[in-house]
């Protein structure tokens, strides 16, 4: 499958990553970020996690630091919105988004799918689109028991080495999640293999996104 690059070696790319929970960004776009760094893209990343208890905030910050080890600049932000109740906190989260928009003007935004089965994920996606109206937004996917996987239309091939690095970092950083039935290497590698099959990735693996609106030029 022919395609285009998000950025080439030596090019600058500013990225805003939005996640409702501490491991969302890593699961959805971790391999893509690692690949961009490996390709020599000059990445400037603003990484926002919108919920985090004391333990999960520590996990979020440690994990983000690992994934962003090779970027040019990184800012990690963790807020305290209540996990599981994002729709009920919509006005407060909307105000936070409007304040964020005054501070950040990225080339690219990664956020949750608009039709994700998790209510917190949907709210983050809705407000990202509502606040950032002039930006390229790619929606990432999170596997879960709800069975809500869709049909993505934007693929980023990743190498086997990059995928393994992503999985290793996920498993080492998120001790609070290891007891969950879905949180294991087979889940992450299986999804990456399926997405790699769909885009004929050179090394068999890919991350996939939903591009609701694209403008080239």
C-alpha positions as CSV (number, residue, x, y, z in Angstrom):
1,X,0.0,0.0,0.0
2,X,1.4,3.4,-1.0
3,X,1.2,6.2,1.5
4,X,2.8,9.4,2.8
5,X,4.8,10.1,5.9
6,X,3.7,12.1,8.9
7,X,7.2,13.7,8.8
8,X,10.5,12.8,7.4
9,X,13.9,12.6,9.0
10,X,15.1,16.1,10.1
11,X,11.7,17.6,9.9
12,X,10.0,19.2,12.9
13,X,6.6,17.9,14.1
14,X,4.7,19.2,17.1
15,X,2.2,16.7,18.6
16,X,-0.5,16.9,21.2
17,X,-1.4,13.6,22.7
18,X,-4.6,13.3,24.6
19,X,-5.6,10.3,26.8
20,X,-8.4,9.9,29.3
21,X,-6.4,7.4,31.4
22,X,-2.8,6.8,32.2
23,X,-2.1,4.0,29.6
24,X,-4.3,5.2,26.8
25,X,-1.8,7.2,24.7
26,X,0.8,4.4,25.0
27,X,-1.6,1.8,23.8
28,X,-3.0,3.8,21.0
29,X,-0.1,5.7,19.6
30,X,3.1,4.5,21.5
31,X,4.5,2.6,18.5
32,X,4.0,5.6,16.2
33,X,5.8,8.0,18.5
34,X,8.7,5.6,19.0
35,X,8.9,5.1,15.2
36,X,9.0,8.8,14.5
37,X,11.9,9.3,16.9
38,X,13.8,6.4,15.4
39,X,13.3,7.9,11.9
40,X,15.0,11.1,13.1
41,X,11.9,13.3,13.2
42,X,12.4,16.3,15.5
43,X,9.4,15.8,17.8
44,X,7.9,18.3,20.2
45,X,5.3,16.6,22.3
46,X,2.7,17.8,24.7
47,X,1.3,14.7,26.5
48,X,-1.9,15.1,28.5
49,X,-3.6,12.5,30.7
50,X,-6.9,13.7,32.0
51,X,-7.4,11.4,35.1
52,X,-4.9,10.1,37.6
53,X,-5.0,9.0,41.2
54,X,-1.7,9.3,43.0
55,X,-0.5,5.8,41.9
56,X,-1.7,6.0,38.4
57,X,-0.3,9.5,38.0
58,X,3.1,8.2,38.9
59,X,2.7,5.4,36.3
60,X,1.6,7.9,33.7
61,X,4.5,10.2,34.2
62,X,7.1,7.5,34.3
63,X,5.7,5.8,31.2
64,X,5.4,9.0,29.3
65,X,9.1,9.8,30.1
66,X,10.1,6.4,28.8
67,X,8.1,6.7,25.5
68,X,9.4,10.3,25.0
69,X,13.0,9.6,25.7
70,X,14.3,10.7,22.3
71,X,12.0,13.6,21.5
72,X,13.3,17.2,21.2
73,X,11.0,18.6,23.9
74,X,8.3,17.0,26.0
75,X,5.7,18.4,28.4
76,X,3.8,15.9,30.5
77,X,0.5,17.0,32.0
78,X,-1.8,15.0,34.3
79,X,-5.1,16.4,35.5
80,X,-7.5,15.2,38.2
81,X,-10.8,14.7,36.5
82,X,-12.7,11.7,38.0
83,X,-12.2,8.5,36.2
84,X,-15.5,7.1,34.8
85,X,-17.4,10.3,35.1
86,X,-16.1,12.5,32.2
87,X,-19.6,13.2,30.7
88,X,-20.8,14.4,34.0
89,X,-17.8,16.7,34.2
90,X,-18.2,18.0,30.7
91,X,-18.3,21.7,31.5
92,X,-15.1,21.6,33.6
93,X,-13.3,19.5,31.0
94,X,-14.4,21.9,28.3
95,X,-12.9,24.8,30.2
96,X,-9.7,22.9,30.5
97,X,-9.6,22.3,26.8
98,X,-10.2,25.9,26.0
99,X,-7.3,26.9,28.3
100,X,-5.1,24.2,26.7
101,X,-5.9,25.6,23.3
102,X,-4.5,29.0,24.3
103,X,-1.2,27.3,25.3
104,X,-0.7,24.7,22.5
105,X,-0.9,24.9,18.7
106,X,0.3,21.5,17.4
107,X,0.7,20.2,13.9
108,X,-1.0,17.0,14.8
109,X,-3.3,15.8,17.6
110,X,-3.8,12.2,18.7
111,X,-7.0,11.5,20.7
112,X,-9.6,8.8,21.3
113,X,-12.1,7.5,18.7
114,X,-15.3,9.5,18.6
115,X,-17.4,6.3,18.9
116,X,-15.3,4.5,21.5
117,X,-17.4,2.4,23.8
118,X,-15.9,4.0,26.9
119,X,-17.7,7.2,28.0
120,X,-14.5,9.0,29.1
121,X,-12.8,8.3,25.8
122,X,-15.8,9.6,23.8
123,X,-15.9,12.8,25.9
124,X,-12.2,13.5,25.3
125,X,-12.6,13.0,21.6
126,X,-15.7,15.2,21.4
127,X,-14.0,18.1,23.2
128,X,-10.8,17.7,21.2
129,X,-12.8,18.2,18.0
130,X,-14.8,21.0,19.6
131,X,-11.8,23.0,20.7
132,X,-9.2,22.3,18.0
133,X,-11.2,23.1,14.8
134,X,-8.2,23.9,12.6
135,X,-5.9,21.0,13.3
136,X,-5.2,17.5,11.9
137,X,-6.7,15.0,14.4
138,X,-6.1,11.3,14.3
139,X,-8.2,9.1,16.5
140,X,-6.5,6.0,18.0
141,X,-8.0,2.8,19.2
142,X,-8.0,1.0,22.5
143,X,-8.9,-2.8,22.6
144,X,-11.4,-3.7,25.3
145,X,-14.0,-6.2,26.3
146,X,-16.8,-4.1,24.7
147,X,-15.8,-5.4,21.3
148,X,-15.9,-2.0,19.7
149,X,-13.0,-2.2,17.2
150,X,-13.9,-0.4,14.0
151,X,-12.6,0.0,10.5
152,X,-9.7,2.4,10.6
153,X,-8.6,4.3,7.5
154,X,-5.1,5.6,8.4
155,X,-2.2,3.2,9.1
156,X,1.3,3.7,10.4
157,X,3.6,0.7,9.9
158,X,5.9,-0.1,12.8
159,X,8.9,-2.5,13.0
160,X,8.9,-5.6,15.0
161,X,11.6,-4.1,17.2
162,X,9.5,-1.0,17.8
163,X,6.4,-3.1,18.7
164,X,8.4,-5.1,21.2
165,X,9.7,-1.9,22.8
166,X,6.2,-0.6,23.1
167,X,5.0,-3.8,24.7
168,X,7.9,-4.0,27.1
169,X,7.3,-0.4,28.2
170,X,3.6,-1.0,28.7
171,X,4.1,-4.1,30.8
172,X,6.9,-2.6,32.9
173,X,5.3,0.7,33.6
174,X,1.7,-0.2,34.4
175,X,1.7,-2.6,37.3
176,X,-1.8,-1.5,38.2
177,X,-3.1,-3.0,35.0
178,X,-1.3,-6.3,34.8
179,X,-4.1,-8.2,36.6
180,X,-6.6,-7.2,33.9
181,X,-7.5,-10.0,31.6
182,X,-6.9,-8.0,28.4
183,X,-3.7,-6.3,29.4
184,X,-1.0,-8.5,28.0
185,X,1.5,-8.8,25.2
186,X,-0.7,-11.0,23.1
187,X,-3.4,-8.4,22.9
188,X,-1.1,-5.6,21.8
189,X,0.9,-7.8,19.3
190,X,-2.3,-9.4,17.9
191,X,-3.9,-6.0,17.2
192,X,-0.7,-4.7,15.6
193,X,-0.4,-7.8,13.4
194,X,-4.0,-7.4,12.2
195,X,-3.5,-3.8,11.4
196,X,-0.2,-4.6,9.7
197,X,-2.0,-7.2,7.6
198,X,-4.6,-4.6,6.5
199,X,-2.0,-2.2,5.2
200,X,0.6,-4.7,4.1
201,X,3.2,-3.3,6.5
202,X,6.8,-4.2,5.5
203,X,7.5,-5.8,8.9
204,X,3.9,-7.1,9.4
205,X,2.9,-4.7,12.2
206,X,1.1,-1.3,12.3
207,X,-0.9,1.1,14.4
208,X,-4.2,2.3,13.0
209,X,-6.2,5.5,13.3
210,X,-9.4,7.1,12.2
211,X,-9.0,10.2,10.1
212,X,-12.4,11.9,10.0
213,X,-11.1,14.9,8.1
214,X,-7.9,15.4,6.1
215,X,-6.8,18.4,4.0
216,X,-3.6,18.2,1.9
217,X,-1.9,21.3,0.6
